């Protein structure tokens, strides 16, 4: 791994439960790093805390505890401590691409104005210089400068997502967070956008935290994979190692849920079957959060919480790995 651009240490984030007096423990003790020019895929079921982690990194939701440090060109920025103008200026170095390209653009703003907005917000360019940089950004994402005068309703879903990527690149960030950024696109457009992101990663040495539930996307774009369950990381490792030899039963179950296109191979697979439902995040279990669904669980799993530890090239949070 290259030198870390983003370092997260023992991060906790909770919300008041809707319509109740309890607390939703969305992120519980997460520690991870994203290196320069590296794509880390954060995967897991809906509701496991992936987007909450992204919101904490972006400081859209202040964490309850933990540290988040971003390496900016002028030195490390402790995002968890910053407020006001200091936080506003720090946000130049971390940008986001949202899931829905239809909802993430203002329908009343032209493409050129949307891409130029970060340049104005951070005082980077105005007037002719801004228009020049917008044209370059649109060329960079494969749209062409002529698109600047068009409005979102005149573009396809794939084109809109490219506009979102151009907007994220405008302030020259160190890291981009992509929250299910291709899930709303059809398969052919998804491949095009993923290839674009890989080219940008290479050309700009750009770090990316890619949040997804789609393991096909993970195979296409990730360098490393972090698997999340019930607000915790249960396995972290290099893509090929983790996908070839998963060590955590939950990672194995995620991979088993993806069908193989060869009927003979599919019929010969030995699959891990999961029963039950994930525990409520309002009443987190004392031991392993996955124990009530795990086919291998033993008494220790229900009473003692496992911690991430190195096992054969990955880090695994499992007593039995």
N, C-alpha and C positions, 0 to 999 in steps of 0.2 A: 504494500500500500504506500502511496505517496504521502507527503506531509499533510496532516489534517487541515482542512479549511474550516470544518465545523466539528466541534467537540461537545458532546452532551454527556453529563455525568450525574447519575442518580436522580433523574428527573421524575417529579411527582406532579400530577395535575388532577384535580377533582372538580366536580360540579354539584350544585344542589340538585337533588332529584326532583323531577317534575311532579307537581301535585302531591308531594310527600315531604316528610321531614328528614329523610335520609340523605346520604351523599353518594354520588357516583364516582368511583375511583377509576378514572379513565386511563391514566398513565401511572404505572407503579414501578419506580426505581429503574428507569431505562438509562443505559449508558451505551454510547456508540460514537463512531467517528465517520466522517466522509472526507476522503482525500482529494487533493487537487486533480482534476481531470478524471475523477472516478464517478461511476454511477452505482449507487447503492439502492437496491430495491427493497422497500418495506412492504411485506406481504402479510395477509391474514384475512379472516372473515370480517364481514361488515360488523361494526360495533366493537372491534377489538382495541381501538384506540389510535389507529394510524393517523387519521385526520386531526385528532386532538394533539398528537405529538407535533404535527406540522404547525398547528396554530400556536403552540407553545414556542416553537423555534422562531416563528415570525413575530412573536410577542403580541399576537392578536388576543391571546389569553395568557395572563401572567401565571407561571407555574407556582405551585404551593411550596416546592423546595427543589433544590438541584442547581446545577450550573450549565449554562449554554454559552460557549465561547466561539466567536467567529473571527477568523484570521483575515483582517482587512489589509490593504497595502501599507497603511501607516501604523500597523500593530494590532494586537488582539483586542477584540471588543467583548466585554462580558455582558451579553445581551440581557441576562437576568437582572442586572443592576441598573441598566440604562432607563432613563425616562425623558420626556419632553423632547427638546431639540436634539439631544444626543442620540436618542433612539430613532428619531426621524431621519437623521443623517446616516445612521448605521444601516437603515433599511435599504439604502442604495445598493449595498453589497449582497443582499439576499432578495430574490424575486420569486414570484410564484406563477405557475400556469394552472388554471382551474380546469375542472372536469368538463363543464358544459360550455362549449364555444358559442352557444346561442345566448347564454345568459351573462357571460363574462365581458361582453362588449356593450357599450352604451349605444343604443340604436340611433340616437340623435347626433352622434359624433362620427365624422368621417374616419376612415382607416388612418389617414395621415395624422389627424388630431389625436387619435387614440394612442398611436405609437409615439407621438411627440410628447404626450402628457408626462411621462417620467423625466424627460429632458427638462421640461419647464419646472416640475416639482422639485428637482434637485439642483436647479440653476446651472445645468450643463450646456444648454444651447437654446438660442431663440432665433426667430426670423429665418434668414437664408441659410444659416448654419444648421438650424434645426431641420429644415426641409431637406438639406443635403444628407444629413445623417439618417433621416427617416427613409429616404430613397435607398440608401445603402443597406439599411436593415431589411427592407422589403425584398431587395435583391438577394440578400443573404439567406432568407427563408424560402426563396424560390417563388416569389409572387410577382416581382417586377414593380418598378416605381409608379407605373400608371395606376395601380390599385389604390394609391393614396387618396384619390379623389372620390372613391366609391364608399358606400355605406354598408354596414354589416348585412342588411337584408338582401344585398346584391351578391353575396358570396356564398359558396358552399360551406358545409361544416368543416371540411379539411382546410379550406382557405381561412376560415375564421380562426381555427386553432393555430395556423401559421401566424396570423396577425397577433394572437395572444403571445406566441413565442417571441415574435419581434418586439413587442412591447416589453416583455420581461428582459430581453437582451439590451434594451436601449440604455440603461444606466451602467452597463458593463459590470454586472454583478460577479461575485466570486462563486456563488452557489445559486442554483435554481431548484425550487421545490415544485414537483409536478404531482398534483393530487388527482389520480385516475385520469390523466390528461388525454388518453386515447380511447377510453371506454365508450365514449359517445359516438365514435366513428365506426364506419363499416370496415371490413377486413382490409380491403385494398388501400383505403386512406390511412388506416392504422399503420400499415407497413411503411408507407411513404413518410409519415410523421416520425416514426421511430428511426428510420434511416437518416432523416434530417437531424434529429437530436444527436445521433451518434457522430455525424459529421461536425456539428457544432461543438460537441464535447472535445473532439480531436483538434479542431482548428483554434478554439478559444481556451483550451485547457480548463474547461468549465466543470465544476463539481455539480452533481445532481443527486437529489434524494427523490426517488421515483416511487410514489405510493400506488400500489395496485393490488388487485386480487387475482389477476390473470397471469398464470404461470407461463403462458406462451409469450407474453410481454417480457417476463423476467428472463426467459431464455434468450430473447432477442437483444436485450439492451444492458442487462446488469453485469457489473464486475463482481460485486458481492451482494449477498442476500441476507436480510434480517427478517426473521419470522416472528410475528407478534401474536400473542394470545392473551386475552383478559388483561390488557394493559401492560404486559411484560414481554420482553424478548425471550423466546424459548430456544432459538438457534440462530447463530450468525456464522457465515462462512463464505468462501469463494463460490461463485455460482456453480461451476462444474462439479466441485466436490460435494456441495450440499445437495444438488439435484440428483447426482449419481448415487450417493450413499448417505441419505438422511439419517441422523442419529436420534432425533426426537420423534416420539410416536405421532405427535401432531403434524410435524412436517411430512412424515411418511403418509399420513392420512390425506393431507392436501394433495400430494403427488398422486396418490391412488385414485383420487376423485377425478383426475383427468383421464378420459378414455384414450386408448391407443387405437389408431386407425386400422391396424391389422387385426381382423377378427380372431385369427389363430393365436396371436400373442395375447390379445385381451382375454381370451378364454383361459389361457394358461397362467395368468397372473395370480399371485397370492396377495389379496388385498386386506388392509387393516380396516375393519368395520368400526365405526364410532356409534355409540348409543347416547341417548340423553341430550341435554342442552347445556350450553355454557352456563356456569354459575352467574348469578346476578352480580353486577359490578357495585351494587349497594351493600352486599354482604359477602365480601371476598373471603374465600376459604382460608383456613389457617395454613394448610400445607400447599401442595402443588395445585394450581388452578385448573389443571387438566385432569386431575386424578379421577373425578367422577365419570369421565368419558373414556379413560385410557384402558385398553384391554390388558395392559401389563401391570397395572397399578397394584402395589402391595401396601401393607399397613403403614410403613414409613412415609409413603407418598401423601397420606391424608393428614399427617401430623407435623411434618417438617418441610418447610419451603425450600426447594432447590435453588441454587445459584448458578449463574453461567460459569462454566469451567471448560478448559480445552480438552477435546476428545478427537483424536485422529484428524486434525486439520480444521475442525470447526469448534465453535464455542457452544455448549449445550447446557440448558437448564433442565437436567433430568437426573434423578438418583440412579437410574438403571442404565444410562447410556454407557 
